């Protein structure tokens, strides 16, 4: 192959990587949108069938699998009444993506989340989502999601602290 042929292939690979990064960033933001709008079917669909979700020991048990996650989401609704948060607002920034392979990436996203409880309290959290995402036939999906917090206001004490927990994210090509 000529040098120009290699350049074309390099450009295609770079374009694919940019499109993948954009899809992963969209996945991260779609998660927050679905949580905030209580779109539980759409939210569960963002995860792989064999996902692992860990919001911290004070929030929920470690969840294994999309079906178990969907069950947890449904557990807040009993007899037509939603006992979960009255409202939430999740904000993401600084999405760092490191591709482990063409079909798997490690993602760190800084986050802020405001919550309003059914009795009017407004707990807040700041920290990072530690994610592993994988390419599936249906696009990029969350395979692992762990929440690590740097700070809270009005939140319970049972959570994973963010300091000294994140591996260094290498620059991606």
ZICORBEL-V290690 format. One record per pair of residues at least 24 apart in sequence whose C-alpha atoms are under 10 Angstrom apart, sorted by the first residue. I is the first residue (numbers start at 0). J is the second residue. Records with the same first field share a line. If there is no record, write none. Layout:
I = J / J
This chain:
12 = 101 / 172
13 = 172
15 = 101
16 = 98 / 101 / 171 / 172
17 = 172
19 = 96 / 98 / 101 / 102 / 104 / 134 / 138 / 139
20 = 94 / 95 / 96 / 97 / 98 / 104 / 139 / 171
22 = 138 / 139 / 140
23 = 94 / 96 / 104 / 106 / 132 / 133 / 134 / 138 / 139 / 140 / 141
24 = 91 / 92 / 93 / 94 / 95 / 96 / 106 / 108 / 139
25 = 139
26 = 132 / 138 / 139 / 140 / 141
27 = 91 / 92 / 94 / 106 / 107 / 108 / 128 / 130 / 132 / 140 / 141
28 = 89 / 90 / 91 / 92 / 94 / 108
30 = 89 / 141
31 = 87 / 88 / 89 / 90 / 91 / 110 / 112
32 = 87 / 88 / 89 / 90
33 = 89
34 = 72 / 86 / 87 / 88 / 89
35 = 84 / 85 / 86 / 87 / 88 / 89 / 112 / 113 / 114
36 = 86 / 87 / 88
37 = 72 / 83 / 84 / 86 / 87
38 = 72
39 = 68 / 69 / 70 / 72 / 73
40 = 69 / 72 / 73
42 = 68 / 69 / 72
43 = 67 / 68 / 69 / 70 / 72 / 141
44 = 69 / 137 / 140 / 141
45 = 132 / 137 / 138 / 139 / 140 / 141 / 142
46 = 132 / 133 / 139 / 140 / 141 / 142 / 143 / 144
47 = 132 / 133 / 134 / 135 / 137 / 139 / 140 / 141 / 142 / 143
48 = 140 / 141 / 142
49 = 141 / 142 / 143
50 = 131 / 132 / 140 / 141 / 142 / 143 / 144
51 = 130 / 131 / 141 / 142 / 143 / 144 / 145
52 = 130 / 141 / 142 / 143 / 144 / 145 / 146
53 = 128 / 129 / 143 / 144 / 145 / 146 / 147 / 158 / 159
54 = 128 / 144 / 145 / 146 / 147 / 148 / 157 / 158 / 159
55 = 145 / 146 / 147 / 148 / 156 / 157 / 158 / 159 / 160
56 = 155 / 156 / 157 / 158 / 159
57 = 154 / 155 / 156 / 157 / 158 / 159
58 = 154 / 155 / 156 / 157 / 158
59 = 157 / 158
61 = 145
62 = 143 / 144
63 = 143
64 = 142 / 143
65 = 142
81 = 117
82 = 116 / 117
83 = 115 / 116 / 117
84 = 114 / 115 / 116 / 117 / 118 / 119 / 120 / 121
85 = 114 / 115 / 116 / 117 / 118 / 119 / 120 / 121
86 = 113 / 114 / 115 / 116 / 117 / 119 / 121
87 = 112 / 113 / 114 / 115 / 116 / 121 / 122 / 123
88 = 112 / 113 / 114 / 115 / 123
89 = 113 / 114 / 123 / 124 / 125
90 = 125
91 = 126 / 127 / 128
92 = 127
93 = 127
94 = 127 / 128
95 = 168 / 169 / 170 / 171
96 = 130 / 131 / 132 / 168 / 169 / 170 / 171
97 = 131 / 167 / 168 / 169 / 170 / 171 / 172
98 = 131 / 132 / 133 / 168 / 169 / 170 / 171 / 172
99 = 131 / 132 / 133 / 171
100 = 133 / 134
101 = 133 / 134
102 = 132 / 133 / 134 / 135 / 138 / 139
103 = 131 / 132 / 133 / 134 / 135 / 139 / 140 / 141 / 142
104 = 130 / 131 / 132 / 133 / 134 / 139 / 141 / 142
105 = 129 / 130 / 131 / 132 / 133 / 143 / 166 / 168
106 = 130 / 131 / 132 / 141 / 143 / 144 / 168
107 = 131 / 144 / 145 / 165 / 166 / 167 / 168
108 = 146
109 = 146 / 147 / 148 / 149
110 = 146 / 147 / 148 / 149
111 = 148 / 150 / 151
112 = 151
113 = 152
114 = 153 / 154
120 = 153 / 154
121 = 152 / 153 / 154
122 = 151 / 152 / 153 / 154 / 155
123 = 150 / 151 / 152 / 153 / 154
124 = 148 / 149 / 150 / 151 / 152 / 153 / 154 / 155
125 = 149 / 150 / 151 / 152 / 161
126 = 150 / 151 / 159 / 160 / 161 / 162
127 = 160 / 161 / 165
128 = 161 / 165
129 = 161 / 164 / 165 / 166
